[in-house]
Structures are given as structure tokens and as C-alpha cells.
Amino acid sequence: MRSKFDEQLALLNQYMIEMGTLCETIIADANQALLENDEGLARKTMAADAEIDRKEREIESHCLRLLLQQQPVARDLRQISSALKMITDMERIGDQAADISEIITFGSIHEEDMVRPIDEMAKATMKMVIESIDAYVNQDAELAHKIIAYDDVVDELFNEMKRVLVERIATQCCDANAALDLLMIAKYFERIGDHATNIAEWVLFSITGSREGDD
Amino acid sequence: MDKDKLTINQLNLHYGDFHALKDISMHIPEKKVTAFIGPSGCGKSSFLKSLNRMNDLVETAKITGEVLLDGEDIYGKMDVNLLRKRVGMVFQKPNPFPMSIYDNIAYGPRTHGIRNKAKLDDIVEQALRNAAIWEETKDRLKRNALGLSGGQQQRLCIARAMAVEPEVLLMDEPTSSLDPISTAKIEDLVLELSSKYTIVIVTHNMQQAVRTSDLTAFFLLGEVIEMATTDQLFSMPKDQRTEDYITGRFG
């Protein structure tokens, strides 16, 4: 038996959960800063991205050490190689949440500019990120499939955002700067949804050995 | 589809009361490297030896089933000497004859009736070149082969096996007694030779199977549990016992 190796794989899962939680928190904080027009929280959120970058490097070196020392095959190799791919998408999620926060610090968006779909997009992407890590740790293919399908919800919310903003600009009922910044933010949330989808696809690979749509 | 070089149908091997190989059926494709893996005593070496009738030398061994070489049963009317010319073998420990490098290689061709000096010279050089040991030995062909290093001796044995122009090369843990550099040379050689020969290699080194083979068969307690392309077997094994063995969680 390889108890030391099993411990190291359990530690990898632990790290992945920690990084997933950091991603969930940074999305939640960016959303809260937006909803409450809280520039201070936005600046704090931008700084939190560095923590996600550190976690990525920690997991990366843990995985490389496991590849070197244990020469893993089969499900062990899939677990480690998937983790290496997933953290790249998680790191991008951190970047995009930081980008959202940066836009908030520009100060163009005020409470009266806020629109419903943004909050829903933030919550939907948080759900996707956290569930994809759950699916990874519990090797739950069914959940991974659900997450991939859920990206359509995020895409639809983004389209709704665009419709709302076009209407507002057309009727001149809001500041055009605010509308454009909101559109950028919505796009970042939509990209976060795409990264969460990538993560779920790598979860499927770690379970089944093939990626969604490989056939 | 690759052409089968060896086709094994329901092979059973008994050593006295011990049932060493149980109902093994397998296709070994031509000009590919097939690796056998499995824990010690699982029957992989016994199976390898059944492929050129080395078990004939074991008094208590009893074999049933078929081993077809290009469709012809090797346990039928085939001449054993001719079989072993066509199906050569390299063993775990290098076992050069206590004679010169040249005579080691020329031994096989001479027993098959080749006497012409120029022809033998040519065979010796070609075999040593094929085994990637010509440069190291060309200036000392008349020296005793036992003076070579372990890795060189093993490549000499591969050259010796190839001097009779076999079609299949059976290798029983050919690098288990060698250092990493010699091991890498033999592995490169296996990959090189696979364009001309059908190679079957038994190995305890799983990474070696991954590096060198096209197909891998996993043996356990005298049975073949799973056989698949090496990529498939080491990334997505179908049987839990294979998964447990290759990931080191066996037993």
C-alpha cells in the first residue's frame, strides 16, 4: 500500500478545496462591492487575487513533486494532471474578479445603475466554481455534467444584461459610462462561467479519462 | 488491424500439480512491442517461455492449448531448433558464452550451417550494429565477452539473439540487473528494433512498459486480467485489479 502517497493526494484535495474557497470568496466580495458600491472592499478584493496566485503556485509545485516522486499512473495520474489544468482556470477566475473590482474603483457605477442580472450572474458563477471542486473531490461525474450544462444559465443572463443595457442607453435613462462598465463586468462574470465549465470538464477527465465532447 | 505474429488459444501450463497458466488466449501483433507486467510468480515468465518452448526442458511441465506462429502451431510438427531460430530469447541476466565477442555472435549462424568467413564477418558486424554495440566492440572482437560490462554483455546477448535473424524477440526482464544508463540504451534499442521485429518483453518496471511498449498485458495468478494498448492500460484500466496493481495499491 502507498499510505504516504495517499496522504499526499488527500493533501492535494485539501489544497484544491482551499483554492476553490478563495475563488468563491473573491467572486462574492467583488459582487458585494458592486452591489454596495463599496470602493474599499473593491480594493481589498483586488489584493486578494495575490493569495489565489500563491495558492496556484503551491498546488503546482505539490503536483510536480508528486509526478516526480511517485510516477503516478491511471486514476492517480488523472487526478494530478487534472488538478494542474484546473488551477490555471481558477487563477484566471481570480484575475477576472480582480478586474471587476478594479472597474468598481473607477466610480462610474452608482446604486441606481444596478441591474438584477448582475447579482444573479455572480451567484450562478459562485455555484459553478464551488460545485466543480465538490465534484472533483467526490469524483462526482453527474455533478460535473450539471455544472457544464449550467453555463447556459450564465450565458442567458449575460444576454439579458446586454438587452437591458442597450435599452437603457437607447432611452438615455442611465449614464453611458456606467452602462459600458456594467457590460464589461457582465462579460467578466460570463468568462468566469466559462472557466468554471473548463474546470468541470477536467473533473470529468479525472473521473472518466476523456473530456466532454471528445468522442 | 495489425497482423498477428503469435496467436495463443486457451493455453494451460501445469508444473506437476501446480496450475501455472490458466486458459490464456492472446494475440501478439507483428512488429510491435508487447509488455507483460504482474507481480512475481504470476506466470508472465512462464508464459514467455511457452512461446518458444523453453518449458520443454522442465520435466514436470505439461502444456495444453495452441501457440500459433504465423498460423502454425509451435507445439505441432514444427522443429524446435527452427522455432528457436525464429523466436529468439534474451534473459534477465546477461549470459554471454565464455568465448570471444565474435564467436558469441557467430555461434548461432555456425550451428545453422554458415561457414563462410566473409559472410560470418558480415553477420557479426550487422548484429552488433543492430544491438548498438558495434562502436564499443569493433576493435576487440577477439577478446573474451566476459570482459564487457553488464550493460554491454546484455546488448551482446541481444546481438547474439539477432544474429540468426529471428522474427520474434522474447525478453525476460532484460534490464533488471543493469544501471540506468545501460537500461536506457536497451530501451532505445527495443524501440529501434520494433520496426523490424515482434518484441515481447517481461518487466517489473512499469515505467519501462510505458516507455517501450505498444501493448501491455497484466498477469495475476496465472491469468491475463487485462490486455490493452499501453496508453489505455496505464491511463484508464478497465479492471480494478489492474488499477490496484499499477497504482501500487495491490494487496
Interface residues (C-beta under 8 A of the other chain):
Chain A: M1 R2 F5 Q71 P72 V73 A74 R75 D76 L77 R78 T208 G209
Chain B: M206 Q207 V210 F234 S235 M236 P237 E243 I246 T247 G248 R249 G251
